[in-house]
Amino acid sequence: MLRAEGAERGARVGDGMAFSDGMLQRLTPRSSAFDPEEVIALVKAFDRSWEALSCAFDNPNSRDAQEVREALASCILRLAERGERNPEALTHKALASLPIHVAR
C-alpha cells in the first residue's frame, strides 16, 4: 500500500520509491503557493491515484511507470492550482484525466 509518511520531510511511498520522483519534485518551485495542509492533501491524492494505477505495471520502477507518475503529479498540481484541495476529488479528477485504463 502506498502512503505518505510526511510530505514536509520528503515523503516516501510504501514501495520504497522516493515521492520526489514525481510530486514533490514538481511542487518545490510552487511550494509557496500551498500551505502544509494543502501539500498533505496533494500527497494523499497522488498516493491514492498511484495506488490505483500501479497495478497496471509489471515493474513499478519502469520508465513507463515513471512517466505516468510524473503525468499524475503534474495533473494533480494543475488541479490544485485551479483551486481543488479535496484529496478525494483530486484523486478522482486526476485518474479521470489520464488516458490510462486500469482493469479492476
C-alpha positions as CSV (number, residue, x, y, z in Angstrom):
1,M,0.0,0.0,0.0
2,L,1.3,3.4,-0.9
3,R,1.2,6.1,1.7
4,A,2.7,9.4,2.5
5,E,5.0,9.4,5.5
6,G,5.4,13.2,5.9
7,A,5.3,15.5,3.0
8,E,7.2,18.1,4.9
9,R,10.3,15.9,5.3
10,G,10.5,14.4,1.8
11,A,7.8,11.8,1.8
12,R,8.3,8.2,0.6
13,V,5.8,5.9,-0.7
14,G,5.3,2.4,0.6
15,D,7.2,0.6,-2.2
16,G,10.3,2.5,-1.0
17,M,10.4,4.9,-4.0
18,A,11.0,8.5,-3.1
19,F,8.0,10.6,-3.5
20,S,10.2,13.2,-5.0
21,D,10.2,11.1,-8.2
22,G,7.1,13.0,-9.2
23,M,5.0,15.1,-6.9
24,L,7.4,16.9,-4.5
25,Q,9.9,17.5,-7.3
26,R,7.2,19.4,-9.2
27,L,5.9,21.0,-6.0
28,T,9.2,22.6,-4.9
29,P,9.1,25.6,-7.3
30,R,5.5,26.2,-6.4
31,S,5.7,25.4,-2.7
32,S,4.9,28.9,-1.6
33,A,1.6,28.5,-3.3
34,F,0.5,25.7,-1.0
35,D,0.4,25.6,2.8
36,P,1.5,22.5,4.7
37,E,-2.1,21.1,4.9
38,E,-2.6,21.5,1.2
39,V,0.7,19.8,0.5
40,I,-0.5,16.8,2.6
41,A,-3.8,16.8,0.6
42,L,-1.7,16.7,-2.7
43,V,0.4,13.9,-1.4
44,K,-2.6,11.9,-0.4
45,A,-4.2,12.4,-3.8
46,F,-1.0,11.3,-5.5
47,D,-0.6,8.2,-3.3
48,R,-4.2,7.2,-3.8
49,S,-4.0,7.7,-7.5
50,W,-0.8,5.9,-7.9
51,E,-2.1,3.0,-5.8
52,A,-5.0,2.7,-8.3
53,L,-2.6,2.8,-11.3
54,S,0.4,0.9,-10.2
55,C,-1.2,-2.5,-10.7
56,A,-1.1,-1.8,-14.5
57,F,2.7,-2.1,-14.5
58,D,4.7,-5.3,-14.2
59,N,7.6,-3.2,-12.9
60,P,6.5,-0.1,-10.9
61,N,10.1,1.2,-11.4
62,S,10.0,1.1,-15.2
63,R,10.4,4.1,-17.4
64,D,6.7,3.9,-18.4
65,A,5.6,3.8,-14.7
66,Q,7.9,6.8,-14.0
67,E,6.3,8.8,-16.9
68,V,2.8,8.0,-15.6
69,R,3.8,9.1,-12.0
70,E,5.2,12.4,-13.5
71,A,2.0,12.9,-15.5
72,L,-0.1,12.2,-12.5
73,A,1.9,14.6,-10.3
74,S,1.6,17.4,-13.0
75,C,-2.2,16.8,-13.3
76,I,-2.8,17.0,-9.5
77,L,-0.8,20.2,-9.4
78,R,-2.7,21.7,-12.2
79,L,-6.0,20.8,-10.5
80,A,-4.7,22.3,-7.2
81,E,-3.6,25.5,-8.9
82,R,-7.1,25.8,-10.2
83,G,-8.4,25.6,-6.6
84,E,-9.1,22.0,-5.9
85,R,-7.9,20.9,-2.5
86,N,-10.0,17.9,-1.6
87,P,-7.8,14.7,-1.8
88,E,-10.7,12.5,-3.0
89,A,-11.7,15.0,-5.7
90,L,-8.1,15.4,-6.8
91,T,-7.7,11.7,-7.0
92,H,-10.9,11.2,-9.0
93,K,-10.2,14.0,-11.4
94,A,-6.6,13.1,-11.9
95,L,-7.4,9.5,-12.7
96,A,-10.3,10.5,-15.0
97,S,-8.0,12.9,-16.9
98,L,-5.2,10.4,-17.6
99,P,-5.5,8.3,-20.8
100,I,-4.9,5.1,-18.9
101,H,-7.5,2.4,-18.2
102,V,-6.9,0.0,-15.4
103,A,-8.9,-3.2,-15.1
104,R,-10.0,-3.9,-11.6
